[in-house]
Amino acid sequence: MSINIHVQHEDFDLAAEYTELRSQTSKIGAVVTFTGLVRDFERLQDDPTSGRNLHRLTLQHYPGMTERLIAEIVDEAVQRWPAFGVTVIHRVGCLRPNEQIVFVGVTSEHRENAFKIAEFVMDYLKTKATFWKQVDLNGQQQWIQPKQSDTEAAAKWTEDSDE
């Protein structure tokens, strides 16, 4: 079992990450990857009907703690569903619209496990990992809190622990 976790400023190479995941074992029957991008549009939290063009997104983290929390999320996922490997890359710093922000890659014998692990990891990255996001909406800065929909997505995993 291979687990790789990186919190970094640098962009990542999708093809290289996929190739690395595939090289782990010949027993792989499924590779699931998710790549998140910085949206170019954000709604202000105090006015959900508003929409503004995003100039940049700044992500901060707590070095050491963030990686440890991501490792705990991945460990919980692979205890629920078998996998050969999991890679999580999350970028920090100043990011512009359409830049890659997060990568989750999972290899397993069967697709169902790989999909569940990837979804579980993403749901908890949005709510449990220590990242602080600030958006710049053409000069107006605002800190972003986890959305109710993110909290609900993570909660579904505690309701059906054997899902």
C-alpha positions, 0 to 999 in steps of 0.5 A, spaced: 500 500 500 502 506 497 500 513 500 503 519 498 500 526 501 503 533 498 501 540 500 505 544 496 505 551 492 507 548 485 503 545 480 502 538 479 503 534 472 496 529 472 500 524 467 506 523 471 501 522 477 497 517 473 503 514 471 506 513 478 499 510 481 499 505 475 506 503 477 505 500 484 502 493 482 500 489 476 494 487 480 490 494 479 483 493 476 481 501 477 484 508 477 480 513 479 482 520 479 479 527 481 482 534 479 479 540 482 480 547 479 479 554 482 473 557 479 472 563 476 466 565 479 464 566 487 458 568 491 459 572 497 457 568 503 453 574 506 449 574 499 448 568 496 444 571 490 450 575 488 456 572 484 462 576 482 468 574 478 474 571 482 481 575 481 485 570 485 484 565 491 489 564 497 490 558 501 493 558 507 495 551 511 498 549 518 504 545 516 505 539 519 498 539 522 494 539 515 498 533 512 497 529 518 489 530 518 489 528 510 493 522 512 488 520 517 482 522 512 486 517 507 487 512 513 480 512 515 478 511 507 483 505 506 480 501 512 473 502 509 475 500 502 481 496 500 486 500 495 493 499 492 495 506 493 492 513 494 495 520 492 493 526 495 496 533 492 493 540 495 496 546 493 497 552 497 498 560 496 496 564 491 492 561 485 488 564 479 482 562 476 482 555 472 489 553 476 489 546 479 488 546 486 487 539 488 488 532 486 486 525 489 488 519 485 486 512 488 488 505 485 484 498 487 482 492 484 475 494 483 472 501 481 467 501 486 472 501 492 476 506 488 470 511 487 468 511 494 475 512 497 476 518 492 469 521 494 470 520 501 477 523 501 474 529 497 468 530 502 473 530 508 478 535 505 473 540 504 471 540 511 476 536 516 483 538 513 486 545 515 486 550 509 484 557 510 481 560 503 481 567 502 477 570 495 479 576 492 473 578 488 476 584 484 478 588 490 474 585 495 477 580 500 473 575 504 474 568 508 471 562 505 467 557 510 465 550 508 459 550 505 453 547 508 453 542 502 460 540 504 458 539 511 452 534 509 457 530 504 461 529 509 456 527 514 453 521 509 459 517 511 458 517 518 451 515 517 453 509 513 459 507 516 459 501 512 457 504 505 
